[in-house]
Amino acid sequence: MQTYKISNLFRLRVGDYRILYTIDEIVKIISIENIDNRGDIYKRY
């Protein structure tokens, strides 16, 4: 896993897609921030 500019932003590869998500360990919530094609997803971050 790799962390990005936003704290606790992680990535997961699923086929040709990337899922960017954050983890709130205090509340125990995983939030999906973005799902997009692997080549396009990083333009936003």
matplotlib code that plots the C-alpha trace (Angstrom):
import matplotlib.pyplot as plt

x = [0.0, 1.1, 0.0, -0.7, -1.1, -4.3, -3.5, -4.5, -5.3, -4.5, -4.8, -6.0, -5.6, -8.6, -8.0, -7.7, -9.1, -7.7, -9.7, -8.5, -9.8, -9.2, -9.3, -10.6, -9.3, -11.0, -14.5, -13.6, -14.8, -13.3, -14.4, -14.1, -12.8, -12.5, -12.7, -11.3, -9.2, -5.6, -4.3, -6.8, -7.2, -4.0, -4.7, -7.0, -4.4]
y = [0.0, 3.5, 6.7, 9.9, 13.6, 13.2, 11.4, 7.8, 7.6, 4.0, 2.3, -1.1, -2.5, -4.5, -5.5, -2.4, -0.2, 1.5, 2.0, 4.9, 4.7, 6.1, 4.3, 5.8, 3.5, 5.3, 4.9, 1.7, 3.0, 2.5, 5.2, 4.8, 8.1, 7.2, 4.3, 4.9, 3.5, 3.0, 5.6, 8.3, 8.1, 9.9, 13.1, 14.2, 13.6]
z = [0.0, -0.7, 1.1, -0.8, -0.1, 1.8, 5.1, 5.3, 1.5, 0.3, -3.1, -4.2, -7.8, -9.1, -12.7, -14.8, -12.0, -8.9, -5.7, -3.5, 0.1, 3.6, 6.9, 10.1, 12.8, 15.7, 14.3, 12.3, 8.9, 5.5, 3.0, -0.7, -2.1, -5.8, -8.3, -11.8, -14.6, -13.4, -15.9, -15.0, -11.2, -10.2, -12.2, -9.3, -6.6]

ax = plt.figure().add_subplot(projection="3d")
ax.plot(x, y, z, "-o")
ax.set_aspect("equal")
plt.show()
